[in-house]
Amino acid sequence: MIAGYLRRHAWEALGIALTLVCLWLAVRGARLSDVLAVLAGANAGLIFVAAVITALAYGATALRWRLLFSPRHAPPLRPLLAGLLLAQLANTLLPAKLGPVVRAVYVGEVEGISKPFVLGTVLAEKVWEGLALLAVSALAVFLVPWPDWLDGPVSVLGGASLVLFLMIWFMGRRESVLKALASRLPRIAGSAVERWSRSFLDGLDVWQLSGAGLKLAGWSVLIWAMIASLSYVLLRALKVQAPGVAVLLLLVALQAGARVPSAPAHVGVFHYLIIASLGLFGVPQSAALGYALILHALIFLLPAAVGACVLLGMPRAGRARLRTELPSAEWLALR
């Protein structure tokens, strides 16, 4: 029993261990008085601008996600945005990264769309994020001091995203391949898997549309530009003495760090990655920690707070449905 419990919770335990280590590293050399001085001297107007950019980035992400539902569905923007905010709330409060599942369950319930289909669109979105990470990393190598500790994570994530992209592109443009693949699944795992797999693969149909890749790439460039702008504006708001190109390294480090196990909201890991990245540009640890605290609040805490408002605004029956479906995997067979 104990061994089984440890196996089930090994990932969470590793995340907590990494969080504690990173928290210790983040605060070890920082003076509280210096951190408070950085925060007290912040430009409130620029922080508000950064918050507005955060909201716009979520809106752009929802618009890109909507494109991934084509050609089978065209859901309104509002439930997609609500799904993103609820996913951020789940990622902020829970040790397991349930954001993709939350998005699939919520949008599937509200719009009456197959949840495996929605999950397929989320997978396609994650692949685009991985490809964008690879592209930004290639640019950052030539513009910023590149740390060796980023080589492994970026290579693994970028390579995996490229392989998945090629697989999705091939399957999305070869309907016969999809049908052949799905037709073989019932012999392996039964009709429930067949329904789930067919619906999941339907979520990749966007690749059959002419020009879909260019549109998705355009939205991805815009979203990453917004996040870079947010990071840059916050540098200036806190008067952190770092060049503008430092935001490229921050983007890469934080995206790569988002894939490692950690406590909810990436506490500790997020902050230490910022300190380590800005340290390459000579930024003092106290200033970097103050910057990390505000950026963390904008990226995690603010959207999570809005997500909590969305959750509280849902009908009681809808909240009960989410509570019953999310802890288990039974929803995978629902339509």
DOVEXZA-171578 format. One line per field, with one value per atom (N, C-alpha, C): atom name; x negated, y, z; chain. Coordinates in steps of 0.001 Angstrom, whole numbers, plus 500000, padded with zeros to 6 digits. Layout:
% DOVEXZA-171578
kolza = (CA;...)
u = (X;...)
v = (Y;...)
w = (Z;...)
vexkol = (A;...)
END
This chain:
% DOVEXZA-171578
kolza = (N;CA;C;N;CA;C;N;CA;C;N;CA;C;N;CA;C;N;CA;C;N;CA;C;N;CA;C;N;CA;C;N;CA;C;N;CA;C;N;CA;C;N;CA;C;N;CA;C;N;CA;C;N;CA;C;N;CA;C;N;CA;C;N;CA;C;N;CA;C;N;CA;C;N;CA;C;N;CA;C;N;CA;C;N;CA;C;N;CA;C;N;CA;C;N;CA;C;N;CA;C;N;CA;C;N;CA;C;N;CA;C;N;CA;C;N;CA;C;N;CA;C;N;CA;C;N;CA;C;N;CA;C;N;CA;C;N;CA;C;N;CA;C;N;CA;C;N;CA;C;N;CA;C;N;CA;C;N;CA;C;N;CA;C;N;CA;C;N;CA;C;N;CA;C;N;CA;C;N;CA;C;N;CA;C;N;CA;C;N;CA;C;N;CA;C;N;CA;C;N;CA;C;N;CA;C;N;CA;C;N;CA;C;N;CA;C;N;CA;C;N;CA;C;N;CA;C;N;CA;C;N;CA;C;N;CA;C;N;CA;C;N;CA;C;N;CA;C;N;CA;C;N;CA;C;N;CA;C;N;CA;C;N;CA;C;N;CA;C;N;CA;C;N;CA;C;N;CA;C;N;CA;C;N;CA;C;N;CA;C;N;CA;C;N;CA;C;N;CA;C;N;CA;C;N;CA;C;N;CA;C;N;CA;C;N;CA;C;N;CA;C;N;CA;C;N;CA;C;N;CA;C;N;CA;C;N;CA;C;N;CA;C;N;CA;C;N;CA;C;N;CA;C;N;CA;C;N;CA;C;N;CA;C;N;CA;C;N;CA;C;N;CA;C;N;CA;C;N;CA;C;N;CA;C;N;CA;C;N;CA;C;N;CA;C;N;CA;C;N;CA;C;N;CA;C;N;CA;C;N;CA;C;N;CA;C;N;CA;C;N;CA;C;N;CA;C;N;CA;C;N;CA;C;N;CA;C;N;CA;C;N;CA;C;N;CA;C;N;CA;C;N;CA;C;N;CA;C;N;CA;C;N;CA;C;N;CA;C;N;CA;C;N;CA;C;N;CA;C;N;CA;C;N;CA;C;N;CA;C;N;CA;C;N;CA;C;N;CA;C;N;CA;C;N;CA;C;N;CA;C;N;CA;C;N;CA;C;N;CA;C;N;CA;C;N;CA;C;N;CA;C;N;CA;C;N;CA;C;N;CA;C;N;CA;C;N;CA;C;N;CA;C;N;CA;C;N;CA;C;N;CA;C;N;CA;C;N;CA;C;N;CA;C;N;CA;C;N;CA;C;N;CA;C;N;CA;C;N;CA;C;N;CA;C;N;CA;C;N;CA;C;N;CA;C;N;CA;C;N;CA;C;N;CA;C;N;CA;C;N;CA;C;N;CA;C;N;CA;C;N;CA;C;N;CA;C;N;CA;C;N;CA;C;N;CA;C;N;CA;C;N;CA;C;N;CA;C;N;CA;C;N;CA;C;N;CA;C;N;CA;C;N;CA;C;N;CA;C;N;CA;C;N;CA;C;N;CA;C;N;CA;C;N;CA;C;N;CA;C;N;CA;C;N;CA;C;N;CA;C;N;CA;C;N;CA;C;N;CA;C;N;CA;C;N;CA;C;N;CA;C;N;CA;C;N;CA;C;N;CA;C;N;CA;C;N;CA;C;N;CA;C;N;CA;C;N;CA;C;N;CA;C;N;CA;C;N;CA;C;N;CA;C;N;CA;C;N;CA;C;N;CA;C;N;CA;C;N;CA;C;N;CA;C;N;CA;C;N;CA;C;N;CA;C;N;CA;C;N;CA;C;N;CA;C;N;CA;C;N;CA;C;N;CA;C;N;CA;C;N;CA;C;N;CA;C;N;CA;C;N;CA;C;N;CA;C;N;CA;C;N;CA;C;N;CA;C;N;CA;C;N;CA;C;N;CA;C;N;CA;C;N;CA;C;N;CA;C;N;CA;C;N;CA;C;N;CA;C;N;CA;C;N;CA;C;N;CA;C;N;CA;C;N;CA;C;N;CA;C;N;CA;C;N;CA;C;N;CA;C;N;CA;C;N;CA;C;N;CA;C;N;CA;C;N;CA;C;N;CA;C;N;CA;C;N;CA;C;N;CA;C;N;CA;C;N;CA;C;N;CA;C;N;CA;C;N;CA;C;N;CA;C;N;CA;C;N;CA;C;N;CA;C;N;CA;C;N;CA;C;N;CA;C;N;CA;C;N;CA;C;N;CA;C;N;CA;C;N;CA;C;N;CA;C;N;CA;C;N;CA;C;N;CA;C;N;CA;C;N;CA;C;N;CA;C;N;CA;C;N;CA;C;N;CA;C;N;CA;C;N;CA;C;N;CA;C;N;CA;C;N;CA;C;N;CA;C;N;CA;C;N;CA;C;N;CA;C;N;CA;C;N;CA;C;N;CA;C;N;CA;C;N;CA;C;N;CA;C;N;CA;C;N;CA;C;N;CA;C;N;CA;C;N;CA;C;N;CA;C;N;CA;C;N;CA;C;N;CA;C;N;CA;C;N;CA;C;N;CA;C;N;CA;C;N;CA;C;N;CA;C;N;CA;C;N;CA;C;N;CA;C;N;CA;C;N;CA;C;N;CA;C)
u = (499171;500000;499135;498107;497225;496466;495989;495255;496146;497392;498318;498608;498747;498991;497807;496595;495407;495283;495629;495553;496534;497744;498770;498404;497691;497408;495937;495197;493770;493544;494359;494185;494436;495507;495793;494664;494142;493057;491811;491514;490374;490591;491811;492116;491939;492383;492228;490753;489984;488548;487855;488147;487551;487974;489226;489721;488958;488766;488057;486614;485953;484571;484499;485398;485378;485743;486681;487017;485814;485093;483898;482856;482649;481692;482132;483451;483970;483822;483966;483947;482624;481752;480534;479693;479481;478607;479338;480655;481436;481718;481646;481977;483398;484191;485606;485770;484936;485046;484811;483869;483598;484757;485337;486481;487652;487921;489016;488751;487501;487165;487441;487129;487410;488909;489687;491138;491730;491204;491729;491431;490344;489978;490569;491461;492047;492972;493039;493925;495294;496274;497595;498269;498038;498654;498163;496856;496308;496748;496906;497419;498850;499641;500999;500959;500033;499878;499535;498648;498279;499488;500354;501566;502498;502594;503433;502881;501551;500927;501205;501193;501509;502912;503869;505252;505356;504659;504687;504060;503013;502377;503324;504109;505104;506165;506574;507549;507004;505750;505131;504983;504665;504554;505900;506969;508300;508665;508286;508567;507795;506542;505775;506384;506801;507423;508709;509471;510716;510434;509335;508977;508732;508259;507960;509213;510383;511636;512152;511592;512033;511605;512373;513586;514874;514787;515980;516789;516135;516834;516332;517167;516780;517330;516774;517298;517089;517951;517755;516466;515999;514740;514882;516033;516193;515931;516542;516246;514802;514177;512770;511896;512172;511419;511663;512921;513238;512514;512428;511715;510238;509630;508221;508004;508910;508779;509010;509967;510202;509009;508391;507196;506062;505921;504878;505176;506443;506824;506449;506720;506370;504866;504118;502653;502059;502762;502272;502553;503657;504070;503690;503574;503396;501972;501424;500062;499963;500997;500998;501386;500743;501039;502289;503461;504737;505328;504565;505117;505727;505025;505630;506921;506967;508181;509325;509014;510039;510611;509752;510215;511118;510726;511520;512882;512908;514171;515084;514544;515390;515974;515122;515612;516512;516151;516999;518385;518472;519767;520566;519924;520645;521117;520265;520578;521122;521203;521718;520811;519512;518520;517836;517514;516827;515558;515417;514250;512942;512885;511656;511304;512325;512072;511393;511934;511353;509924;509695;508357;507389;507889;507056;506625;507523;507149;506110;506232;505253;503872;503854;502580;501946;502738;502203;501652;502318;501837;500501;500373;499119;497976;498275;497250;496783;497707;497332;496473;496797;495981;494565;494442;493121;492317;492975;492290;491859;492724;492362;491171;491144;490001;488714;488793;487621;487153;488092;487735;487130;487749;487228;485858;485671;484376;483286;483615;482639;482244;483202;482901;482081;482457;481787;480323;479999;478614;477664;478119;477256;477311;478275;478472;478168;478190;478007;476978;476386;475494;476294;476015;476822;476240;477028;476524;476579;475606;475554;476744;477279;478362;479669;479733;480938;480831;479634;479455;480347;480292;481050;482554;483162;484613;485119;484413;484867;484759;483674;483504;484592;484893;485913;487298;487664;488995;489169;488168;488266;488288;487425;487410;488704;489243;490516;491647;491663;492709;492604;491383;491211;491698;491366;491828;493348;493957;495418;496073;495448;496004;496034;494951;494906;495927;496092;497077;498488;498789;500131;500401;499426;499615;499885;499136;499312;500684;501058;502343;503501;503338;504414;504691;503714;503902;504076;504121;504316;505480;506699;507888;507927;507420;507416;506551;505458;504597;505337;506078;506841;507868;508593;509618;509003;507888;507233;506747;506205;505720;506870;507941;509076;509749;509792;510468;509749;508470;507703;507791;508194;508210;509238;510444;511402;510868;510063;509505;508518;508004;507025;507696;508606;509146;510646;511380;512829;513418;514751;515479;515266;515058;514852;513596;512538;511297;511498;512288;512554;513240;514281;514991;514062;513282;512381;511348;510745;509669;510184;511356;511913;512177;512775;513088;511815;510824;509550;508879;508848;508205;508986;510313;511105;510649;510099;509615;508382;507846;506678;507061;508369;508825;508430;507995;507620;506512;505716;504600;505069;506370;506906;507234;507231;507581;506366;506560;505476;505115;503837;503373;503505;503976;504171;502840;501793;500496;499982;500157;499695;500482;501794;502603;502202;502005;501604;500227;499321;497984;498070;498921;499090;499605;500606;501131;500063;499276;498232;497180;496793;495835;496404;497676;498312;498343;498695;498791;497431;496402;495065;494571;494937;494558;495228;496467;497162;496487;496126;495471;494105;493391;492110;492309;493351;493645;493980;494764;495093;493824;492927;491684;490835;490793;489976;490557;491872;492510;492283;492331;492121;490667;489722;488330;488204;488859;488779;489592;490699;491524;490769;489936;489180;487754;487475;486150;485017;485257;484238;483273;482005;480987;480572;481368;481080;481456;480717;481058;482376;482962;484244;484195;483050;482962;482992;482877;482931;484276;485314;486637;486663;485825;485775;485335;484301;483823;484858;485529;486581;487700;488122;489187;488799;487599;487152;487044;486421;486215;487541;488485;489765;490617;490570;491321;490741;489414;488798;489063;489014;489250;490676;491617;493018;493273;492346;492527;491926;491194;490584;491556;491449;492349;492093;493161;493030;494306;494294;495486;496488;497739;498716;498204;498567;498199;496699;495962;494514;493779;494284;493627;492203;491270;489878;489139;489580;488938;489012;490190;490397;489458;489395;488610;487116;486663;485233;484785;485625;485269;485084;485926;485778;484494;484204;482985;481755;481761;480610;480456;481580;481513;481051;481641;481245;479846;479427;478070;477010;477321;476375;476139;477043;476905;476468;476008;475502;476572;477813;478877;478724;478695;478583;479743;479494;480511;481760;481602;482765;483661;483056;483841;484535;483826;484423;485558;485426;486488;487728;487530;488671;489386;488603;489183;489951;489379;490027;491354;491408;492646;493777;493481;494530;494919;493940;494259;495076;494752;495516;496960;497134;498487;499300;498660;499375;499697;498765;498942;499788;499648;500353;501502;501206;502192;503361;503081;504162;505124;504630;505572;506290;505593;506241;507373;507179;508232;509449;509198;510309;510969;510138;510691;511564;511193;512031;513379;513372;514634;515494;514858;515590;516211;515445;515948;517122;517004;518089;519333;519126;520260;520977;520419;521055;522272;523270;524385;523882;524582;524147;524047;524979;524934;523675;523249;522043;520804;520725;519576;519551;520733;520788;520329;520689;520273;518759;518157;516702;516039;516591;516002;516084;517151;517304;516484;516237;515548;514036;513539;512102;511236;511629;510728;510557;511480;511399;511146;511004;510787;512030;513176;514383;514867;514547;515023;514424;513314;512661;513561;514504;515380;516691;516872;518135;518121;519314;519464;520384)
v = (498793;500000;501260;501255;502422;502617;501500;501592;502138;501667;502167;503642;504078;505499;506345;505853;506593;506686;505598;505638;506650;506693;507611;509069;509311;510686;511055;510235;510509;511822;512107;513340;514566;514504;515606;515794;514681;514771;515398;515010;515599;517092;517466;518880;519688;519141;519843;519974;518902;518947;520018;520063;521080;522483;522613;523910;524398;523517;523905;524301;523528;523841;525192;525406;526659;527853;527662;528745;529132;528138;528417;529165;528727;529399;530819;531020;532328;533358;532946;533909;533891;532948;532767;534034;534680;535847;537161;537147;538378;539004;540320;541046;541558;541275;541655;543157;543924;545382;545846;545210;545576;545181;544008;543573;544529;544908;545833;547198;547614;548899;548870;547736;547591;547671;546988;546991;548375;549036;550365;551397;551217;552176;551876;550910;550513;551597;551674;552607;551948;552426;551803;551865;552960;553089;552034;551762;550742;549335;549114;547817;547616;548694;548596;548273;548901;548592;547117;546597;545188;544295;544694;543917;543919;545052;545134;544224;544210;543340;541877;541540;540174;539789;540692;540419;540265;541122;541029;539718;539279;538017;536840;536864;535808;535850;537060;537170;536637;536948;536449;534931;534382;532928;532254;532870;532316;532363;533432;533535;532477;532262;531204;529840;529599;528323;528116;529191;529084;528610;529059;528640;527134;526541;525116;524249;524853;524098;523928;524669;524590;523246;522738;523290;522763;521986;521328;522230;523114;523941;525373;526282;527691;528231;527797;528231;529719;530341;531759;531964;533182;533485;533399;533765;533861;532545;531424;530173;529713;530020;529655;530449;531732;532559;532106;531774;531274;529962;529098;527840;528052;529015;529330;529832;530677;531222;530151;529265;528169;527216;526999;526152;526776;528094;528760;528671;528741;528571;527182;526160;524786;524619;525172;525051;525816;526844;527641;526975;526242;525679;524209;523465;522024;521623;520590;520149;519513;518785;518180;519236;519210;520185;519728;520108;519668;520692;521728;522764;522256;521429;520921;520140;519364;518596;519533;520555;521522;522215;522614;523278;522368;521114;520173;519929;519739;519466;520678;521855;523039;523396;523524;523910;522822;521556;520471;520532;520814;520893;522106;523267;524505;524538;524072;524161;522864;521817;520549;519911;520107;519540;518369;517352;516195;516622;516154;516531;516016;514788;514376;515261;515754;516681;517945;518513;519719;519448;518268;517929;517836;517396;517364;518754;519727;521104;521643;521254;521696;521108;519833;519220;519974;520305;521045;522394;523042;524323;524170;523107;522871;522614;521954;521720;523048;523951;525266;526017;525903;526563;526002;524683;524077;524536;524669;525153;526608;527401;528796;528878;527997;527949;527647;526729;526374;527571;528307;529453;530584;530889;531960;531579;530305;529844;530030;529704;529877;531340;532253;533683;534136;533627;534064;533647;532510;532026;533074;533846;534829;536208;536439;537784;537927;536821;536906;535872;536062;535021;533764;532705;531481;530560;530216;529333;527865;527098;525683;524898;525347;524586;524630;525456;525484;524551;524066;523229;521991;521258;520018;520218;521067;521261;521771;522737;523291;522243;521473;520447;519389;518952;517915;518438;519600;520146;520540;521208;521611;520433;519440;518250;517473;517301;516589;517331;518659;519446;519335;519321;519207;517853;516798;515455;515377;515905;515877;516709;517832;518668;517917;517255;516503;515369;514704;513630;514167;515294;515870;516385;517040;517558;516417;515336;514199;513562;513319;512672;513580;514903;515823;515946;515659;515757;514397;513371;512019;511372;511720;511206;509694;509089;507635;507033;507733;507247;507300;508390;508509;507397;507143;506111;504738;504503;503203;503021;504097;504020;503789;504550;504407;503052;502517;501229;500075;500250;499189;499234;500382;500525;499649;499446;498600;497209;496671;495348;495361;496528;496637;496934;497891;498354;498538;498203;498260;499540;499610;500695;502032;502064;503346;504029;503254;503821;504281;503539;503936;505293;505465;506744;507871;507611;508636;509007;507999;508268;508983;508575;509249;510718;510976;512351;513158;512554;513231;513592;512656;512914;513928;513986;515012;516414;516524;517814;518296;517463;517844;518196;518281;518529;519889;520787;522114;522038;520963;520830;520557;520255;520064;521391;522479;523786;524458;525032;525737;527006;527182;528378;528356;527237;527172;527330;526711;526795;528216;528990;530378;531217;530980;531729;531410;530125;529727;530285;530260;530814;532312;533006;534442;534760;534005;534210;533898;532860;532495;533598;534176;535285;536458;536758;537875;537617;536395;536072;536173;535626;535703;537142;537947;539364;540086;539728;540336;539968;538691;538253;538924;539058;539762;541221;541853;543243;543368;542419;542413;542350;541442;541294;542557;543171;544380;545554;545743;546846;546698;545472;545255;545521;545226;545594;547090;547860;549312;549814;549144;549557;549415;548389;548142;548691;549384;550001;548973;547790;546745;547056;547135;547513;546283;545976;544863;545279;544822;545191;544562;545177;544668;543234;542830;541467;540422;540851;539901;539187;539836;539207;537925;537835;536608;535426;535644;534573;534244;535259;535020;534157;534467;533697;532239;531993;530627;529884;530522;529868;529548;530476;530252;529222;529224;528206;526816;526717;525423;524992;525945;525621;525226;525654;525303;523816;523098;521660;520801;521377;520577;520459;519393;519257;520350;520842;521905;521955;522784;523028;523818;523935;524742;526136;526650;528001;528160;527035;527077;527963;527990;528767;528248;529132;528749;528537;527593;527313;528543;529141;530345;531460;531688;532797;532572;531338;531093;531167;530721;530808;532267;533142;534569;535122;534761;535242;534748;533466;532908;533552;533827;534424;535868;536671;538071;538226;537228;537278;537269;536691;536679;538078;539001;540388;541315;540721;541515;542110;541605;542135;541568;542407;541913;540985;540055;539059;539698;540699;541332;541992;542656;543283;542233;541152;540080;539406;539244;538614;539501;540807;541717;541655;541620;541486;540177;539083;537771;537754;538432;538454;539138;540273;540988;540224;539696;538942;537704;537041;535866;536239;537373;537825;538102;538691;539019;537771;536831;535662;534580;534418;533332;533827;534725;535069;535883;536865;537690;536863;536072;535235;534212;533667;532698;533353;534611;535323;535544;535899;536061;534698;533641;532301;531897;532302;532010;532718;533944;534659;533935;533412;532639;531406;530710;529502;529825;530897;531268;531733;532248;532695;531590;530391;529269;528795;528233;527623;526512;526287;525274;523898;523606;522298;522149;523255;523205;522981;523643;523425;522002;521476;520097;519120;519414;518532;518540;519706;519787;518996;519114;518411;516900;516435;514983;514430;515237;514720;514849;515909;516162;515179;514706;513805;512451;512037;510710;510829;509686;509661;509194;509087;508585;509511;510811;511755;511480;510728;510490;509739;508969;508189;508896;510114;510833;511578;511872;512645;513815)
w = (500000;500000;500000;500865;500936;499636;499057;497790;496686;496647;495634;495802;497050;497316;496855;497160;496759;495252;494549;493081;492516;493083;492579;492830;493921;494306;494140;493416;493241;492514;491488;490720;491590;492429;493326;494343;494854;495828;495210;493967;493276;493067;492711;492522;493797;494911;496181;496548;496302;496602;495766;494458;493598;494022;494421;494869;496090;497066;498282;497986;497123;496763;496056;495082;494324;495203;496139;497058;497905;498369;499179;498354;497113;496248;495912;495786;495398;496513;497760;498861;499621;499304;500087;500140;499013;498991;498871;499026;498866;500229;500290;501511;501410;502433;502411;502232;502884;502768;501337;500649;499253;498343;498587;497784;497978;499227;499504;498884;498849;498231;496730;496089;494659;494409;495238;495068;495345;496374;496726;495642;494936;493892;492534;492462;491180;490631;489327;488632;488489;489243;489271;487896;487175;485855;484887;484905;484018;484439;485735;486188;485694;485690;485155;483665;482931;481507;481318;482168;482092;482350;483285;483557;482351;481677;480465;479369;479218;478218;478553;479842;480256;479808;480028;479616;478105;477365;475903;475421;476098;475715;475913;476982;477187;476089;475713;474630;473315;473009;471785;471835;473007;473146;472906;473411;473186;471700;471000;469569;468778;469152;468476;468754;469970;470322;469525;469328;468556;467130;466562;465212;465144;466231;466249;466251;466488;466441;465011;464063;462667;462082;461112;460508;461132;462187;462737;463657;464382;465369;465290;465776;465888;467199;468335;469639;469858;470642;470968;471754;471763;472442;473960;474479;475935;476662;476264;476992;476841;475709;475543;476506;476637;477570;479011;479313;480653;480928;479915;480082;480367;479682;479936;481363;481839;483183;484244;484005;484942;484970;483813;483761;484561;484461;485246;486735;487097;488501;488989;488183;488566;488686;487742;487791;488968;489422;490543;491889;491972;493253;493435;492336;492436;492061;492719;492388;491011;490591;489258;488229;487076;486027;485273;485799;485237;484286;483942;483080;481788;480997;479760;479992;481071;481371;481746;482548;482941;481712;480804;479579;478776;478628;477839;478470;479785;480469;480412;480718;480779;479412;478407;477078;476506;476742;476267;476866;478168;478836;478374;478344;478035;476587;475651;474232;473651;474453;473944;472910;473065;472149;472842;472072;472637;473372;474587;475394;474799;474287;473608;472422;471709;470596;471126;472210;472783;473238;473825;474270;473086;471939;470735;470320;470449;470110;471094;472365;473363;473055;472643;472264;471108;470097;468955;469401;470343;470849;471564;472365;473080;472097;471000;469981;469400;469129;468617;469613;470904;471919;471920;471754;471703;470500;469355;468160;468328;468960;469210;470153;471153;472064;471308;470363;469564;468739;468137;467305;468136;469276;470129;470688;471010;471513;470464;469207;468129;467970;468178;468103;469313;470488;471719;471757;471147;471155;470596;469613;468953;469607;470506;471035;472520;473264;474711;475157;476337;476875;477197;476484;476585;477662;478693;479747;479334;479757;479412;479979;481121;481748;480961;479933;479096;477888;477588;476398;476428;477525;477617;477524;478400;478348;477010;476420;475142;474027;474025;472991;473083;474303;474486;474117;474652;474388;472926;472377;470982;470041;470293;469443;469516;470740;470890;470185;470299;469634;468118;467593;466153;465647;466381;465995;466049;467127;467247;466156;465818;464753;463426;463105;461847;461847;462997;463087;462910;463614;463521;462114;461524;460169;459195;459315;458419;458618;459881;460136;459770;460041;459734;458252;457400;455956;455287;456075;455535;456271;455825;456507;456488;455431;455358;456462;456790;457866;459192;459410;460641;460765;459669;459717;459938;459281;459450;460878;461453;462826;463800;463616;464522;464380;463185;462965;463637;463929;464564;466086;466619;468064;468780;468219;468939;469221;468343;468591;469745;470059;471134;472466;472473;473757;473784;472738;472796;472240;472268;471612;472288;473611;474296;473782;473591;473065;471628;470877;469492;469455;470285;470285;470725;471767;472291;471241;470605;469658;468414;467937;466751;467053;468209;468564;468791;469433;469672;468351;467424;466139;465314;465518;464846;465243;466453;466910;466178;465289;464496;463063;462793;461426;460880;461756;461291;460249;460287;459352;457926;457766;456422;455745;456493;455962;455342;454181;453503;454267;454539;455219;456727;457295;458750;459489;458953;459611;459695;458627;458628;459627;459707;460667;462099;462371;463719;464066;463100;463337;463609;462874;463084;464481;464922;466275;467319;467085;468045;468156;467028;467042;467835;467614;468324;469829;470225;471654;472319;471674;472263;472302;471313;471323;472492;472779;473911;475228;475371;476603;476752;475634;475675;476071;475537;475888;477365;477861;479284;480134;479780;480544;480474;479306;479132;479915;479812;480540;482036;482523;483948;484351;483475;483747;483979;483126;483257;484451;484758;485892;487204;487306;488538;488465;487366;487178;487270;486724;486694;485561;485889;484905;484097;483083;482181;480771;479764;478382;477948;476938;476464;475970;475401;474868;475976;477233;478342;478393;477836;477888;477055;476011;475214;476062;476865;477730;478793;479308;480292;479703;478483;477846;477699;477222;477015;478345;479331;480626;481306;481271;481945;481220;479885;479137;479385;479394;479668;481106;482027;483430;483724;482871;483099;482941;482317;482079;483182;484110;485164;486325;487126;488279;489298;489894;490883;491703;492727;493519;492677;493144;492392;492089;490919;490456;490233;490179;489923;490923;492140;493183;493374;493509;493726;492425;491632;490346;489450;489355;488544;489003;490288;490821;490624;490867;490729;489269;488347;486930;486509;487022;486706;487301;488542;489190;488442;488056;487335;485960;485290;483955;484012;484890;484988;485577;486343;486890;485811;484661;483549;482985;483304;482839;483976;485066;486181;487078;487013;487861;489269;490307;491686;492043;492941;493285;493884;494707;495329;494285;493310;492247;491396;491085;490285;491029;492336;493122;493165;493330;493289;491954;490882;489534;489422;489927;489838;490588;491726;492518;491749;491123;490385;489124;488396;487179;487517;488610;489038;489360;490011;490340;489081;488067;486833;486017;485950;485084;485741;487053;487740;488618;489541;490559;490011;489161;488610;487753;486769;486002;486876;487884;488768;489551;489968;490686;489793;488526;487583;487325;487248;487079;488244;489457;490620;490509;489973;489754;488726;487674;486668;487308;488149;488802;489712;490491;491401;490643;489437;488639;487899;487919;487250;488045;487381;488115;489026;490123;491081;490439;489528;488865;488021;487380;486572;487411;488565;489456;489990;490283;490776;489702;488450;487353;487198;487322;487237;488364;489570;490708;490544;489947;489801;488644;487615;486437;486514;487064;486995;487768;488961;489676;489015;488157;487551;486061;485409;483959;483221;483903;483251;482138;482260;481248;479882;479807;478525;477552;478067;477194;476910;477466;477273;475946;475491;474265;474526)
vexkol = (A;A;A;A;A;A;A;A;A;A;A;A;A;A;A;A;A;A;A;A;A;A;A;A;A;A;A;A;A;A;A;A;A;A;A;A;A;A;A;A;A;A;A;A;A;A;A;A;A;A;A;A;A;A;A;A;A;A;A;A;A;A;A;A;A;A;A;A;A;A;A;A;A;A;A;A;A;A;A;A;A;A;A;A;A;A;A;A;A;A;A;A;A;A;A;A;A;A;A;A;A;A;A;A;A;A;A;A;A;A;A;A;A;A;A;A;A;A;A;A;A;A;A;A;A;A;A;A;A;A;A;A;A;A;A;A;A;A;A;A;A;A;A;A;A;A;A;A;A;A;A;A;A;A;A;A;A;A;A;A;A;A;A;A;A;A;A;A;A;A;A;A;A;A;A;A;A;A;A;A;A;A;A;A;A;A;A;A;A;A;A;A;A;A;A;A;A;A;A;A;A;A;A;A;A;A;A;A;A;A;A;A;A;A;A;A;A;A;A;A;A;A;A;A;A;A;A;A;A;A;A;A;A;A;A;A;A;A;A;A;A;A;A;A;A;A;A;A;A;A;A;A;A;A;A;A;A;A;A;A;A;A;A;A;A;A;A;A;A;A;A;A;A;A;A;A;A;A;A;A;A;A;A;A;A;A;A;A;A;A;A;A;A;A;A;A;A;A;A;A;A;A;A;A;A;A;A;A;A;A;A;A;A;A;A;A;A;A;A;A;A;A;A;A;A;A;A;A;A;A;A;A;A;A;A;A;A;A;A;A;A;A;A;A;A;A;A;A;A;A;A;A;A;A;A;A;A;A;A;A;A;A;A;A;A;A;A;A;A;A;A;A;A;A;A;A;A;A;A;A;A;A;A;A;A;A;A;A;A;A;A;A;A;A;A;A;A;A;A;A;A;A;A;A;A;A;A;A;A;A;A;A;A;A;A;A;A;A;A;A;A;A;A;A;A;A;A;A;A;A;A;A;A;A;A;A;A;A;A;A;A;A;A;A;A;A;A;A;A;A;A;A;A;A;A;A;A;A;A;A;A;A;A;A;A;A;A;A;A;A;A;A;A;A;A;A;A;A;A;A;A;A;A;A;A;A;A;A;A;A;A;A;A;A;A;A;A;A;A;A;A;A;A;A;A;A;A;A;A;A;A;A;A;A;A;A;A;A;A;A;A;A;A;A;A;A;A;A;A;A;A;A;A;A;A;A;A;A;A;A;A;A;A;A;A;A;A;A;A;A;A;A;A;A;A;A;A;A;A;A;A;A;A;A;A;A;A;A;A;A;A;A;A;A;A;A;A;A;A;A;A;A;A;A;A;A;A;A;A;A;A;A;A;A;A;A;A;A;A;A;A;A;A;A;A;A;A;A;A;A;A;A;A;A;A;A;A;A;A;A;A;A;A;A;A;A;A;A;A;A;A;A;A;A;A;A;A;A;A;A;A;A;A;A;A;A;A;A;A;A;A;A;A;A;A;A;A;A;A;A;A;A;A;A;A;A;A;A;A;A;A;A;A;A;A;A;A;A;A;A;A;A;A;A;A;A;A;A;A;A;A;A;A;A;A;A;A;A;A;A;A;A;A;A;A;A;A;A;A;A;A;A;A;A;A;A;A;A;A;A;A;A;A;A;A;A;A;A;A;A;A;A;A;A;A;A;A;A;A;A;A;A;A;A;A;A;A;A;A;A;A;A;A;A;A;A;A;A;A;A;A;A;A;A;A;A;A;A;A;A;A;A;A;A;A;A;A;A;A;A;A;A;A;A;A;A;A;A;A;A;A;A;A;A;A;A;A;A;A;A;A;A;A;A;A;A;A;A;A;A;A;A;A;A;A;A;A;A;A;A;A;A;A;A;A;A;A;A;A;A;A;A;A;A;A;A;A;A;A;A;A;A;A;A;A;A;A;A;A;A;A;A;A;A;A;A;A;A;A;A;A;A;A;A;A;A;A;A;A;A;A;A;A;A;A;A;A;A;A;A;A;A;A;A;A;A;A;A;A;A;A;A;A;A;A;A;A;A;A;A;A;A;A;A;A;A;A;A;A;A;A;A;A;A;A;A;A;A;A;A;A;A;A;A;A;A;A;A;A;A;A;A;A;A;A;A;A;A;A;A;A;A;A;A;A;A;A;A;A;A;A;A;A;A;A;A;A;A;A;A;A;A;A;A;A;A;A;A;A;A;A;A;A;A;A;A;A;A;A;A;A;A;A;A;A;A;A;A;A;A;A;A;A;A;A;A;A;A;A;A;A;A;A;A;A)
END
